[in-house]
Every structure is written in structure tokens, then in C-alpha cells.
Amino acid sequence: MNTYELLRPLLFLLPPEKAHAFAMEGFVGLLKIPGIKNIFKSIYRQEDLFEAKNMELVFRNRIGIAAGFDKNGLYTDALFALGFGHVEVGTVTPKPQDGNPLPRLFRLPSDKALINRMGFNNRGVTAMARSLEKRKEKGIVGGNIGKNKNTDNKDAYKDYVQCIHTLHGLVDYFTVNISSPNTPGLRELQEEDALKDLLQKVQDANHAKSKALPLLLKIAPDMSKEAACKMADICIQQGVQGMIISNTTISREGLLTAASHIDSIGNGGLSGLPLLHASTDLLQAVHTHAGEKLLFIGSGGILSGTHMQKKFAAGASLVQVYTGFVYRGPGIVKHLYKELKTV
């Protein structure tokens, strides 16, 4: 049993959001002690260079932290110290917003899962830019961008474009998030005509810069393989470099947690181990369809090296974790690589 497994029951006594803030702020404070950051880097850093040629980026290793963990770009240096090869910050919106009412994040320990209905709570893109300007550690940072809750879908592109303008030069790539289930109407932007229009306008803004940054699209697992493949075709047509498969699911099938407890939680996106099969199956279908025309990042249900290998076998070049960090702790990158060698 490692140190985190001993501490986790204590952290789980706190509400999930408070536990997250307590742990990360405490770790950031610890890293300010001279020499401590180098110690953590020496323990956790994993070198497995991966060149994403179509993105013109070189990743230190193939494991990243998914959007949602560092919503405001406050913890990039700390996460790089824990060995992550890239950090995707956000989802960020142009204006600050509080998100949905509390409680809105729930643990399902029996399932090694989380349910969240956060609702893009963040400090706004200007505040994120100020945070990213202060980061010191080198590493690939992605900006996951979304729309404000009160922005009508017909004007959604304006929010994404504003985020492009504000964060350009501070991140290495952008991810267009239209797949969260916690912003009303957001997933309607995954429909064919809406997606084409959005991506074209986002790319127009991106290519208006001196150097366009790579663009990724994050999709939901709650769609048919045919619909997802059609989205891949649109991405290729619009010059999008890759896809992240997938976001959280609204499904509650196959959970070990009591149905009465699940019902009491209510709406929200489910992440963690129960998402592994559906997200990996969708990833494989879209990769088979699109081949090497897109780069794929596998996300959803990764808690072991075996799970990570399943993503690679399905066509992922990179992976992202979030819920796995909650259950396995700050050594997850090191653990996954060690376990991958035995698969």
C-alpha cells in the first residue's frame, strides 16, 4: 500500500471539491520549499518522447491530465512536477461563471467513478491568461475552450473565438469542447451543420494569427459510431488535427453503486472505470474510419496500465486521465508506465 492509499480515506472525508482544492493548494505550497520540486520531478518524471507530427509538438510522455482538473490554469507547474506529459486546462469561457449549484461533484468509490455537473465553473479566460503567463515549467499545455451558459448557440462561435484570441501564445493547442452534458444545449453543437459552422469560424480566427495552433475536438461517448465518424470527416475537412474520445457519459448502466444513491445524485456526467468500454469502443471505430488523418487522444476509464494499453490498441497516440488521479493519487503517471511494461 502506497502513501496515497493511506491518505485517500482522509481526503474522502471532505466534499470532493474541497478535497481537490485542499490537496492541490497544499501541494503547490509544498513545491515552494527550495529543492522540493526537483525531488518530486526526480521521483515522478517519465521520459517517453512522442512526436505528434501533424501537430508539430513533442510530448515528454504520452500521459496527460484531462480538462476539468485544472480549470483555471493554476496548477500546470505542479502537474508537470508529477510527471504528466501534457496538461489540458479549462474548460474556460470568456466570462467568469460560477457553474451549477452545490453539491455538483460526487464520488462512486465502488465503481471507481465520479459524477459531476460542474457547469464550466471558471474564472474566465482573462484570469486564465494571467495564470498561464506565470508558469515556469516547460511542457505542452492545451487550452480547452467552451461557451458561457447564457450564450445562445447561434452566437457560441464568438465565445470560442474570444478564447482563441486571449490564449493564443500561452497554450500549445486548443480543444473545442462541445460535449459536456452539464451546459444546456451544448451538445447540440455536435450536429453536422452546427459543427461545420463552428469549426470553420474557429479556424478562421485561428489561422488569422501569425501561426495557427493545432485544434482538437472533444466528443461525447453518447452517440452512434456513425455520427462520430461523420464528425471525424468534418474535422478532416476543416483542418482539425485531432479528436479526444471521450468526455463524460450520461449513461448509468452497469454501476455497482446502489440505484437509490445514483437517483439521489441526479443529473451529471459519469467518468471513471465504467466509461472505459464505451469510450474505447468509440475510439476504435473512429480511428478505423479516419486512420492517420487525425491524432487521437484516448480518455475515459484509465486506472491501470492495462486500460492505457487498450486505448493505444484502439488507436490513441496519447491518453488523458482525471478520475484515475482521484483514485490512484499523484503517482499515477509513474504507476501507469510501470504497469504498461507488464502488459
N, C-alpha and C positions, 0 to 999 in steps of 0.2 A: 504493500500500500504506500503510495507516494504522499508527499506533504499535502497536496491539494485535496486528496481524498479524505484526509483527516479534517481539513478546514471547511470542506464543502457543506457538511451538515450545519455548521455555524452560520455560514453565509446564507443558507437556505432558510434560516430562521427569519431573515429580513425579507420584506417585499422585494420582488425581483428588480424593479428599477432602482431601489435604494441600495441593494446589494451590488448592482452593476456600478453605480456611481461611487460607492464606498471603496470597492476593490480597485477601480481604475484610478481614482484620485489618490488613493493610498499608494499605489504603485508608481504613479507619476512623482509623488513626493519622495518616495524611496530612491528613485533614479537621480534625484538632485544631489544625493550624497556623493562626494567625489569618489570615483572608482567603481561605484556600484553598477553603473550602466555597462561598463566593459566586462564586468563579471557575468552579468546576465547574457550579454552578447556571446561571450566565450562558451557559455553553457548551452544556449538555445539556437545559435545561428546555424543554419543548414545551407550548404552550398550545393546547388543543383541547377546550374545556369540553364535557362531556357530562352531561346531567341524566338520571339514572335515576329517573324519576318514581315508579315503583312501589316503589322502594327509598328514596325521599326522600333521595337522595345526589347530590352534584355531584362528578364526577371531573375532575381537572385535565386529563387527556387519556385516551385510550381504551386505552392500553397498560399492563398491569400485569405484575408478576413473580409467577409461579405459586408455589404452596406447594411446599415442599421445598428452595427456595433459602435461605430464612432460617427454619430450623426452630424457632428459639428466640426470635425477635423481637429479635435483637441488631443487625440491620443496617438497620432501617427508615429512619433518617435518611440513611444513606449511599446507599440505593437511591433515595430521593426526590431526593438531590443529582444522581443520574444521569438524572433526568428521568422516572422512572416515575410514572404517574398513580395507581396504587394498588399496595399491597404486600400479598400474602396470606401470612401467617406460619403456620408449622406444617408438617406435621401435628403437633399437640400432643396428648398423652394426659394423663390425670390424674396418673399416677405416672411418674417418670423411667424410661426404659428404654434399654438400650444398643443395641438393634437387632440385626440379624443379624451373624454373624462377618465379619471382613475376609478377603479383599477383597470388596467388595459394590457397587462403582461402577466402570464400565468405559466407556472411550471407543471409539467406532467411527468414526474420522476419515473413512474412505472413504464412509461413509453420512451423515456429519454427524449422528450419533446417539449416544445413551448407553443403557446397560443398567444398571439399579440394582435391588438387592434390599436397600435400606436397612433396612426393617422398622420404620418410625416411631421411629427413634432420636431422642430429645429429652430435655431436662432436666426435663420435667414442667410442668404448667400453672401451678403457683405460681411457678416460676422465670420462666416467660414473662411472667406478670403483672408481676413486679418489673422485668423488662427494658422492657416497654411503658410502665410508669409513668415511665421516664426519658427517653423520646423527646421531641425538641424540635421537629422539623419537622411542619408541618401536612400532612395528606394522608390519603386513605382507606386504612385498614388493615382487612383481613379476617382473621378467625381460622379457620383450617382445623382442625377437631377430629376426633379419632378415638378408638378404644378401645385399651386396653392389650392386648398379645398374650395374656396369661393370663386375660383377662376372657371368660367364656363368652358366647356370642351372646345367650342369653336375658337376660343382665344388661348387655348392651352399652349400652343406653339410659342406664344410670346413669353411665357414663363420659362420654358426650356431654353429659348434663345437668350433671355436675360442671364440665365445661369451660365451659358456658354461664354458670353461676353465677360462676366465678372470673374470666372475661374480660369479663363484661358491664360496659360503661362504659369499657373500654380498647380495644375494637375497634368498627368501624362496621358490620360484618356478620359472619355466621357461615357457614361452608361445612361441611356434613356430608360427610365422606369415608368412603364405604363401597366404594370402587372400587380401592384399591391392591391389586395382586396379591401383595404381599410380607408380608401378615399372614394366617396360615392361617384360612380360613373367613370372612374379612371380606366377600368378595363375595357370600356367601350372604344378607347383609342387603339385597341388591338385589332379592331375591324379593318378590313382591307383598305377601303378608301381613306378612312381617317388616318391609318398608319402611313400610307403613302404620302399624304399631305403633310403630316407632322415631320416625318423623316426628311422630306425634301426641304422644308423650311429650316429645320435644324441644320441640315448640311449646308444650305446656302449661307447661314451665319457662320458656320464652322470654316468653310472654305473662303470666306471673306477675310479671314485672319491671314497674317503673313505666313503661317504654317498651320494647316488643318491638323487637328488632333484625331487619333483613332476614335471611332464611335462604335459602341456596343449597344445591343438591345437586350433587356432583361424581360423574359416572358413568364407567364403563369403556367403551372402544370395542369390546370383545369381546362384543358382544351383538347380537341382531337389532334391526332398526329397530322391529319391532312391540313388542318388550319395552321398548325405550327410550321409545317413545310412551306405553306404559302407565304407565311411571314418571313421565312428564310429567303424565299425568292425575292420578296420586296426588299429585304436588306441588301441582297446582292445587287439589285437594280439601282439602289440608292447609294451604293458605295460604302455601306456599313461594313466594318471589318469583322465583327463577331457577334455572338449571342451568348447570354448567360442563361442556362437552363438548370434550375428554375427558381422562381420566387416561392412564397409560401402557398399552401393549398387551403381551400375552404372545405375540403373533404374531412370527414371524421371517421372513415371506415377503418375497421380493424384495430381500434385502440384498446389497450388493456385497462386504461383508466375507466372507472365506473361511469356509465352513461349519464347517471344523475348529476355527477360532478361536471361532466362535459356540458350538459344542458345548462347548468347554473352559470357557467362561464359565458356562454353566448357566442356572439359573432367574433371573427378574427381569423388570421392566417395561421395555419399549423406548420411548424417547422420541426426538424429533427428526424430521428430514425424512421418514423412512419412515412416520411416523404421519400425515402431512399429509392424504393422500387419505381414509383410513378415518375419521378424526376429523371432517373437514369434511363428508363424505358423511352421517355420522350426525347431525351438527349440522343440516344442511339438512332431513333427514327429520323430525326432532323439531320444528324451527321451523315447517315446513309444517303439521304436525299441531296444534301448540299456538298458533301465531300470536303475538299480542302479549300473551297471558295470562301469559307468562313472559319474563324477561330472560335472554338467552343470552350466555355468555362463551365464546368460541372459544379452545381451547388444543390444541396438538399440531402440531408441524412448522413453526412460523413462523420463517423465517430471512430473509425478504425482504418488501418492501412488497407484492409480488405475492401472496405467501402470505397476508398480512394482509387484502388485498382479497378474497381467496377466502373468508375467514371472514366478513367483513362481507356479502358477496353471499349467503352461506348462511344469514344471519340473526343473526349475532353483533352485539351492540351494543358489546361490549368484547372485548379479547383479552388473553391472558396468554402470556408466554414464559418459558422456562427454558433448555432446551438451546441455543436460539439465542443466549443470553447467553454461554454457554461458547464457542461457535464464532465469534461476531461481536464479543464484547467489550463493555466498558462504554458504548460509544456506540450500542448497538443501538436505543434509542428514537429518537434523532436520525436514525440511518440508515433506520429503517423509515418514518418520516414523510417523509423526503426522497424515498425510493423510491416511496412511495404516491402522491406528486404526479405521478409519471411514468407510473403505471399507466393 
